[in-house]
Amino acid sequence: MALLKACRQARDVALNRIEGADPSVLTISWASAEMAAQRELMGEHYWPYNIEDNVRPLQAMMQFAHQLGLTPTQLDYETFFDPEAASLAGW
């Protein structure tokens, strides 16, 4: 849980440094426009740290691992996660 929360906090700090009320990393005038374009393409929350928002990629990883012979059967991605971390709400 601590690692998951740290990843979320790092993401939020980075985005705030780019788009926050007082951006501290970028002084490029078009950064906000690029972030808006990125959100339009990828959705509002394009770096989700939770299972619910990553089901398709997780399923695909398990399928590819089996197809490539890395796993003898297609594994269930849900078995890899601590129940507390798996139940954490989105974004």
PyRosetta script that sets phi, psi and omega in degrees:
from pyrosetta import init, pose_from_sequence

init()
pose = pose_from_sequence("MALLKACRQARDVALNRIEGADPSVLTISWASAEMAAQRELMGEHYWPYNIEDNVRPLQAMMQFAHQLGLTPTQLDYETFFDPEAASLAGW")
pose.set_psi(1, -39.0)
pose.set_omega(1, -178.8)
pose.set_phi(2, -63.1)
pose.set_psi(2, -41.5)
pose.set_omega(2, 179.1)
pose.set_phi(3, -65.9)
pose.set_psi(3, -43.7)
pose.set_omega(3, 178.6)
pose.set_phi(4, -60.5)
pose.set_psi(4, -45.8)
pose.set_omega(4, 179.4)
pose.set_phi(5, -66.0)
pose.set_psi(5, -36.0)
pose.set_omega(5, 178.1)
pose.set_phi(6, -66.2)
pose.set_psi(6, -39.6)
pose.set_omega(6, 177.7)
pose.set_phi(7, -63.9)
pose.set_psi(7, -43.3)
pose.set_omega(7, 178.0)
pose.set_phi(8, -63.0)
pose.set_psi(8, -42.5)
pose.set_omega(8, -179.8)
pose.set_phi(9, -65.2)
pose.set_psi(9, -41.8)
pose.set_omega(9, 178.6)
pose.set_phi(10, -61.8)
pose.set_psi(10, -42.9)
pose.set_omega(10, 177.9)
pose.set_phi(11, -60.1)
pose.set_psi(11, -46.7)
pose.set_omega(11, -177.5)
pose.set_phi(12, -65.5)
pose.set_psi(12, -39.1)
pose.set_omega(12, 177.9)
pose.set_phi(13, -64.7)
pose.set_psi(13, -43.9)
pose.set_omega(13, -179.7)
pose.set_phi(14, -62.2)
pose.set_psi(14, -46.1)
pose.set_omega(14, 179.6)
pose.set_phi(15, -65.5)
pose.set_psi(15, -36.9)
pose.set_omega(15, 178.0)
pose.set_phi(16, -66.1)
pose.set_psi(16, -34.7)
pose.set_omega(16, 178.6)
pose.set_phi(17, -68.3)
pose.set_psi(17, -25.1)
pose.set_omega(17, 178.7)
pose.set_phi(18, -88.7)
pose.set_psi(18, -43.2)
pose.set_omega(18, -171.1)
pose.set_phi(19, -116.8)
pose.set_psi(19, -2.5)
pose.set_omega(19, -174.7)
pose.set_phi(20, -63.9)
pose.set_psi(20, -179.8)
pose.set_omega(20, -178.8)
pose.set_phi(21, -61.1)
pose.set_psi(21, -30.3)
pose.set_omega(21, 179.6)
pose.set_phi(22, -133.3)
pose.set_psi(22, 77.7)
pose.set_omega(22, -176.5)
pose.set_phi(23, -56.3)
pose.set_psi(23, 130.7)
pose.set_omega(23, -175.5)
pose.set_phi(24, -112.3)
pose.set_psi(24, -10.6)
pose.set_omega(24, -177.5)
pose.set_phi(25, -101.0)
pose.set_psi(25, -49.3)
pose.set_omega(25, -175.6)
pose.set_phi(26, -107.4)
pose.set_psi(26, 134.1)
pose.set_omega(26, 171.8)
pose.set_phi(27, -114.3)
pose.set_psi(27, 16.1)
pose.set_omega(27, 179.2)
pose.set_phi(28, -76.2)
pose.set_psi(28, 126.5)
pose.set_omega(28, -172.4)
pose.set_phi(29, -65.2)
pose.set_psi(29, -24.9)
pose.set_omega(29, -177.6)
pose.set_phi(30, -97.7)
pose.set_psi(30, 8.2)
pose.set_omega(30, -179.2)
pose.set_phi(31, -60.0)
pose.set_psi(31, -43.3)
pose.set_omega(31, -179.9)
pose.set_phi(32, -64.4)
pose.set_psi(32, -39.1)
pose.set_omega(32, 178.3)
pose.set_phi(33, -64.7)
pose.set_psi(33, -38.5)
pose.set_omega(33, 178.3)
pose.set_phi(34, -68.0)
pose.set_psi(34, -39.4)
pose.set_omega(34, 177.2)
pose.set_phi(35, -64.3)
pose.set_psi(35, -39.4)
pose.set_omega(35, 178.0)
pose.set_phi(36, -64.0)
pose.set_psi(36, -42.3)
pose.set_omega(36, 178.5)
pose.set_phi(37, -64.4)
pose.set_psi(37, -39.8)
pose.set_omega(37, 178.7)
pose.set_phi(38, -63.4)
pose.set_psi(38, -43.0)
pose.set_omega(38, 178.3)
pose.set_phi(39, -65.9)
pose.set_psi(39, -36.9)
pose.set_omega(39, 178.5)
pose.set_phi(40, -63.3)
pose.set_psi(40, -39.1)
pose.set_omega(40, -179.7)
pose.set_phi(41, -75.5)
pose.set_psi(41, -43.1)
pose.set_omega(41, -169.9)
pose.set_phi(42, -106.6)
pose.set_psi(42, -6.9)
pose.set_omega(42, -178.1)
pose.set_phi(43, 98.6)
pose.set_psi(43, 167.7)
pose.set_omega(43, -175.8)
pose.set_phi(44, -65.0)
pose.set_psi(44, -39.7)
pose.set_omega(44, -176.6)
pose.set_phi(45, -117.9)
pose.set_psi(45, 80.8)
pose.set_omega(45, -173.4)
pose.set_phi(46, -91.0)
pose.set_psi(46, -0.7)
pose.set_omega(46, 172.5)
pose.set_phi(47, -124.5)
pose.set_psi(47, 63.7)
pose.set_omega(47, -177.3)
pose.set_phi(48, -77.6)
pose.set_psi(48, 136.0)
pose.set_omega(48, 175.3)
pose.set_phi(49, -109.8)
pose.set_psi(49, 69.6)
pose.set_omega(49, 175.6)
pose.set_phi(50, -161.3)
pose.set_psi(50, 164.9)
pose.set_omega(50, -176.5)
pose.set_phi(51, -76.2)
pose.set_psi(51, -45.5)
pose.set_omega(51, -174.3)
pose.set_phi(52, -52.3)
pose.set_psi(52, -42.6)
pose.set_omega(52, -177.8)
pose.set_phi(53, -83.8)
pose.set_psi(53, -2.0)
pose.set_omega(53, -178.6)
pose.set_phi(54, -122.6)
pose.set_psi(54, 20.2)
pose.set_omega(54, -176.5)
pose.set_phi(55, -59.3)
pose.set_psi(55, -49.6)
pose.set_omega(55, -177.4)
pose.set_phi(56, -60.6)
pose.set_psi(56, -47.9)
pose.set_omega(56, 178.0)
pose.set_phi(57, -63.6)
pose.set_psi(57, -37.6)
pose.set_omega(57, 179.3)
pose.set_phi(58, -65.7)
pose.set_psi(58, -42.6)
pose.set_omega(58, 177.4)
pose.set_phi(59, -63.1)
pose.set_psi(59, -42.4)
pose.set_omega(59, 179.6)
pose.set_phi(60, -63.2)
pose.set_psi(60, -41.0)
pose.set_omega(60, 178.5)
pose.set_phi(61, -61.4)
pose.set_psi(61, -41.9)
pose.set_omega(61, 179.3)
pose.set_phi(62, -66.6)
pose.set_psi(62, -39.7)
pose.set_omega(62, 178.5)
pose.set_phi(63, -65.1)
pose.set_psi(63, -46.4)
pose.set_omega(63, -179.4)
pose.set_phi(64, -65.4)
pose.set_psi(64, -39.0)
pose.set_omega(64, 178.5)
pose.set_phi(65, -59.6)
pose.set_psi(65, -41.0)
pose.set_omega(65, 179.0)
pose.set_phi(66, -71.1)
pose.set_psi(66, -45.1)
pose.set_omega(66, -179.9)
pose.set_phi(67, -61.0)
pose.set_psi(67, -33.4)
pose.set_omega(67, -179.6)
pose.set_phi(68, -85.7)
pose.set_psi(68, 0.0)
pose.set_omega(68, 177.7)
pose.set_phi(69, 80.2)
pose.set_psi(69, 15.1)
pose.set_omega(69, 179.1)
pose.set_phi(70, -78.3)
pose.set_psi(70, -24.7)
pose.set_omega(70, 177.0)
pose.set_phi(71, -129.6)
pose.set_psi(71, 142.9)
pose.set_omega(71, -177.7)
pose.set_phi(72, -69.9)
pose.set_psi(72, -25.9)
pose.set_omega(72, 176.3)
pose.set_phi(73, -134.8)
pose.set_psi(73, 167.6)
pose.set_omega(73, 175.6)
pose.set_phi(74, -79.0)
pose.set_psi(74, 114.5)
pose.set_omega(74, -176.1)
pose.set_phi(75, -79.4)
pose.set_psi(75, 157.9)
pose.set_omega(75, 176.2)
pose.set_phi(76, -92.4)
pose.set_psi(76, 116.4)
pose.set_omega(76, -177.0)
pose.set_phi(77, -57.6)
pose.set_psi(77, -28.8)
pose.set_omega(77, -176.6)
pose.set_phi(78, -64.5)
pose.set_psi(78, -22.2)
pose.set_omega(78, -179.3)
pose.set_phi(79, -75.4)
pose.set_psi(79, -10.6)
pose.set_omega(79, -177.5)
pose.set_phi(80, -85.4)
pose.set_psi(80, -12.6)
pose.set_omega(80, -169.9)
pose.set_phi(81, -110.8)
pose.set_psi(81, 141.9)
pose.set_omega(81, 172.5)
pose.set_phi(82, -61.2)
pose.set_psi(82, 134.7)
pose.set_omega(82, -177.3)
pose.set_phi(83, -54.4)
pose.set_psi(83, -38.4)
pose.set_omega(83, 179.8)
pose.set_phi(84, -65.4)
pose.set_psi(84, -43.3)
pose.set_omega(84, 178.4)
pose.set_phi(85, -67.7)
pose.set_psi(85, -38.4)
pose.set_omega(85, -179.4)
pose.set_phi(86, -65.6)
pose.set_psi(86, -27.9)
pose.set_omega(86, -177.5)
pose.set_phi(87, -89.9)
pose.set_psi(87, -2.4)
pose.set_omega(87, -179.4)
pose.set_phi(88, -63.0)
pose.set_psi(88, 134.5)
pose.set_omega(88, -178.4)
pose.set_phi(89, -62.6)
pose.set_psi(89, 163.3)
pose.set_omega(89, -174.8)
pose.set_phi(90, -63.1)
pose.set_psi(90, 166.3)
pose.set_omega(90, 178.3)
pose.set_phi(91, 66.5)
pose.dump_pdb("model.pdb")
